[in-house]
Amino acid sequence: MKIIQLYKNETSLIKGALKNNRDAQHTLFELHSPKMLSVCRYYIKDLQHAEEAMLNGFYKVFTKLKSFNQEGSFEGWIRKIMVRESISMLRKLKKVEFPQEEIIVNETYNNINIAIDVAQIQQLIDGLPEGYRIVFVMYAIEGYKHAEIAKELQISEGTSKSQLFKARKLLQQQMNQLNRESHVANKI
């Protein structure tokens, strides 16, 4: 039985892209662009700006490809570029603010038992203030440490920690609201 490869060898695609082979570059773009658009979209609400950040990121991927040293995954390397491009886009749009005011949470439920889909989760994350959202996504989704977030965003570690705390509280409050609305809807 003959085995058919679904994807071309990524290493050979990278080598081809280094030689400015447009087919190799196109294939790498096609392989990684859907996931990288999602990464940009986590940070940037507006889809057009997220796409612009992704395209700028891929431009950097292909112009800086020589600096990829084959340590770690290629996707992880691209992902870091996309995160930085998304943050740069937000700075360019002057949308990065790190509010210091306290969030007042009226009540807390430890029992959140509603079914929620990915679109609703994205909508809740989108509803966060920019600073909260960026830190939350970097920490909870991308897996950055507070020291890395602080360095990348040029803020203190304490600010990173407080923004994450406030983001979690606000998300918890929003989830509690959805839970209450779900219970009311089920009683009707």
N, C-alpha and C positions, 0 to 999 in steps of 0.2 A: 504494500500500500504506500502510495506517495503522500507525503505530508506537504500541505500547502500553507505557506506563511500568510497570515492575515496582514501583518504590518511589515514594512521594510525595516531592515536593521537600522536602528537609530544612530549607531556609531558611524555607519557608512553615510547616512544622511548628513550628519554633522560634518564629516570630512568633505562631502560634496558641497555643502553650504559654505565651508571655509574657502573653497575654490570658486566661490560666487556662482555655483551651479543653481540656476533659477528653479529648476524642477525640484531639487533637494530642499531648497528654501521653502518653496510652495508646500511640499509634502510635510515638512516640519511645522509650518504654520497651520496647515489643515489638521494635523494631529493634535496640536496643543491649543489652538485658538478658542475652542468652546470652553474648555476648563479655565483658561486665562481670562476670558471675558467674565466668567463667573467670579473670579478673584477680584477683578476690577469693580464689578457690580456690587460686591460686598461693601466696598468703600464709597462708591459714587452712586447716588440715587438715580441720576439722569442717565439713561441708557446711551444716548449719543456721546456724552462726556466719558462714560465708561469705555465705549468702543474706541474713542480717540486715545484714551490712556493706554488701552491694549495695543493699538496700532503703533503708538510711540514706543511702547515697551518692546514690541517685536522689531522695530527699527533698531533699538539698542541691542537687542539679542543678536541680530545679524551683524551689526557693526562692531560689537564687542565679543564676538564668538571666539576669537583667539584667546581671550582671558578665561574661558571655561577650561578648567584643568582636569576634567574627567574624574574629579573626586566628588562623590555624592551623585545624586540624580540630576539629569539634565532638566527634568521638569521642575525640581526644587530650585535650581538656578534661575530658570525662567520666572518662576513664581516670585522670587525675591525682587526681580526686576519689575514685575507687574505691581507689586505692593508699593515699591518706591515711586513708580510712575503715577499710581493712583494718588498717593500722598502729594506728589508734586502738582498734579492736576488740581487737587483740592486747594492747595496753597495758591496756585495761579488764579483760581476762581474766588480766592479769599473766603473759603468756607470752613477753615479750620479754626475752631474756637474751643477752649477748654473751660467751660463754665465752672465757677467755684461755689455757686449757691448750692444749698442743701436741698435735697429732694425730700418732700414730706410724704411718707407712705402711711395712709390712713389705717390700713389693716393688712394683715399678712395671713395667707393660707399656705400651709405646708402641703396640702392635698390638692394638687392640680392634676385633674384627671380628664382632661378634654382631649379630643383628637384634633390635632393641628397639622396642617400640611406645610410643605416647604414654602409655598407662596405666602402663607400667613406668617411664617417665621421671618421671611425676608421683609415683609411689610412691617412687622414689629421692630426689626433691626433698623429699617429705614426711618422709622419714627423717632429714633434716638437722636439727640443733638449730635452734631458732627464729631465733636471731641470724644464724647462717650462712645459713639459708634466705631470710630477708628481704633480706639484702644481696645474695645470689646472684641472686634474682629481680629485684630492682631494677636490678642492674648488667647481668646477662647477658640477661634477657628484656625488661625495660622500657627499657633503654638509659640509665639514669641515670649520671651521672658521680659519682666518689667525693665530691666537694665537695657535690653535691646530696643524696646519700645521708646524708652526715654531718649536714647541716643538717636534713633531714627527720626523722632518727632521734635527733637531738641527741647525736651521738657525734663523736669526732674522725675526720679523714680516715684516719689511721693505723689506727684500729680498723676502719673500713670496709674498708680494703685487706687487713688481716690476716684478717678474717672471710671475705672473698671467697677469699683464698688457701686458708684452711682448708676452706671449702666445696668448692672445686674438688678439693683433695686427697682429701677424704672421698668425693666423687662418683667420682673416678678409682679409688679403692680399691674402691668398690662395683661399678663397671663391671668391674674386673679380676676380682672374685669371680664376677660373672655370666659372664664370659668363661671362667674356669676350670670353672665348673659346666656350661657349654655344651659345652666340650671333653670333659669326663667323660661327659656324656650321649650325645654323638656316638660315643664309643668303645664304649659298651655295646650 
